Amino acid sequence: MHDALFADQGRLEDPHLWERAERLGLDVARFDTDRRSEPVETHIAADWKAGVRAGVATTPTLFVDGQRHSGRPDASILEALANPG
């Protein structure tokens, strides 16, 4: 689901989410119930607040060696991730 959401960020509304869930073989009714549950909403809110505190303004945002990189990663970021240190 993660990859599908990032690949098409312009279609994050319910009908599109349900289609993706179905294509991935998920139980669509359970998926929808789970994502709207209080524990999931609480977790999402906490993650969002943590991102704001860290300076995240867009997705994806990567932190490499303490440096924030917003938007689609370029080759240098991918190289740093592949070869840390």
C-alpha positions as a Markdown table, in Angstrom:
| # | Residue | x | y | z |
|---|---|---|---|---|
| 1 | Met | 0.0 | 0.0 | 0.0 |
| 2 | His | 2.8 | 2.4 | 0.9 |
| 3 | Asp | 4.4 | 2.3 | -2.6 |
| 4 | Ala | 1.0 | 2.7 | -4.3 |
| 5 | Leu | 0.2 | 5.8 | -2.2 |
| 6 | Phe | 3.4 | 7.5 | -2.9 |
| 7 | Ala | 3.2 | 6.6 | -6.6 |
| 8 | Asp | -0.2 | 8.4 | -7.0 |
| 9 | Gln | -0.5 | 11.1 | -4.3 |
| 10 | Gly | -3.2 | 12.9 | -6.2 |
| 11 | Arg | -5.7 | 10.1 | -5.5 |
| 12 | Leu | -5.8 | 9.5 | -1.7 |
| 13 | Glu | -9.6 | 9.7 | -1.3 |
| 14 | Asp | -11.8 | 6.8 | -0.3 |
| 15 | Pro | -12.7 | 5.3 | -3.7 |
| 16 | His | -9.1 | 5.2 | -4.7 |
| 17 | Leu | -7.9 | 3.8 | -1.4 |
| 18 | Trp | -10.6 | 1.1 | -1.6 |
| 19 | Glu | -9.5 | 0.2 | -5.1 |
| 20 | Arg | -5.8 | -0.1 | -4.0 |
| 21 | Ala | -6.8 | -2.3 | -1.0 |
| 22 | Glu | -8.8 | -4.6 | -3.2 |
| 23 | Arg | -6.0 | -4.8 | -5.8 |
| 24 | Leu | -3.6 | -5.8 | -3.0 |
| 25 | Gly | -6.0 | -8.5 | -1.8 |
| 26 | Leu | -7.0 | -6.8 | 1.4 |
| 27 | Asp | -10.3 | -7.2 | 3.1 |
| 28 | Val | -11.6 | -3.7 | 2.0 |
| 29 | Ala | -14.3 | -3.5 | 4.8 |
| 30 | Arg | -11.7 | -4.4 | 7.5 |
| 31 | Phe | -9.1 | -2.0 | 5.9 |
| 32 | Asp | -11.6 | 0.9 | 6.1 |
| 33 | Thr | -12.7 | 0.0 | 9.6 |
| 34 | Asp | -9.2 | -0.3 | 10.8 |
| 35 | Arg | -7.9 | 3.0 | 9.3 |
| 36 | Arg | -10.8 | 4.9 | 10.8 |
| 37 | Ser | -10.4 | 3.4 | 14.3 |
| 38 | Glu | -9.4 | 5.6 | 17.3 |
| 39 | Pro | -6.0 | 3.8 | 17.9 |
| 40 | Val | -5.0 | 4.4 | 14.2 |
| 41 | Glu | -6.2 | 8.0 | 14.2 |
| 42 | Thr | -4.3 | 8.6 | 17.5 |
| 43 | His | -1.1 | 7.0 | 16.0 |
| 44 | Ile | -1.4 | 9.1 | 12.8 |
| 45 | Ala | -1.9 | 12.3 | 14.8 |
| 46 | Ala | 1.2 | 11.6 | 16.9 |
| 47 | Asp | 3.3 | 10.8 | 13.8 |
| 48 | Trp | 2.1 | 14.0 | 12.1 |
| 49 | Lys | 3.0 | 16.1 | 15.2 |
| 50 | Ala | 6.4 | 14.5 | 15.4 |
| 51 | Gly | 7.0 | 15.2 | 11.7 |
| 52 | Val | 6.1 | 18.9 | 12.2 |
| 53 | Arg | 8.4 | 19.2 | 15.1 |
| 54 | Ala | 11.2 | 17.6 | 13.0 |
| 55 | Gly | 10.6 | 20.2 | 10.2 |
| 56 | Val | 8.9 | 17.8 | 7.7 |
| 57 | Ala | 6.9 | 19.9 | 5.3 |
| 58 | Thr | 6.4 | 17.4 | 2.5 |
| 59 | Thr | 6.5 | 13.7 | 1.7 |
| 60 | Pro | 8.7 | 12.0 | 1.3 |
| 61 | Thr | 11.3 | 13.6 | 3.6 |
| 62 | Leu | 14.4 | 11.7 | 4.5 |
| 63 | Phe | 17.0 | 12.5 | 7.2 |
| 64 | Val | 20.5 | 11.4 | 6.2 |
| 65 | Asp | 23.3 | 12.1 | 8.7 |
| 66 | Gly | 21.1 | 14.7 | 10.4 |
| 67 | Gln | 20.4 | 16.6 | 7.2 |
| 68 | Arg | 16.8 | 16.9 | 6.0 |
| 69 | His | 16.0 | 16.1 | 2.4 |
| 70 | Ser | 12.5 | 16.9 | 1.2 |
| 71 | Gly | 10.9 | 15.6 | -1.9 |
| 72 | Arg | 11.9 | 12.7 | -4.2 |
| 73 | Pro | 15.4 | 11.5 | -3.3 |
| 74 | Asp | 18.1 | 12.2 | -5.8 |
| 75 | Ala | 21.1 | 9.9 | -6.6 |
| 76 | Ser | 23.3 | 11.4 | -3.9 |
| 77 | Ile | 20.8 | 10.7 | -1.1 |
| 78 | Leu | 20.3 | 7.2 | -2.3 |
| 79 | Glu | 24.0 | 6.6 | -2.4 |
| 80 | Ala | 24.3 | 7.9 | 1.2 |
| 81 | Leu | 21.6 | 5.5 | 2.3 |
| 82 | Ala | 23.3 | 2.6 | 0.6 |
| 83 | Asn | 26.7 | 3.4 | 2.0 |
| 84 | Pro | 26.4 | 4.9 | 5.5 |
| 85 | Gly | 29.3 | 6.3 | 7.3 |
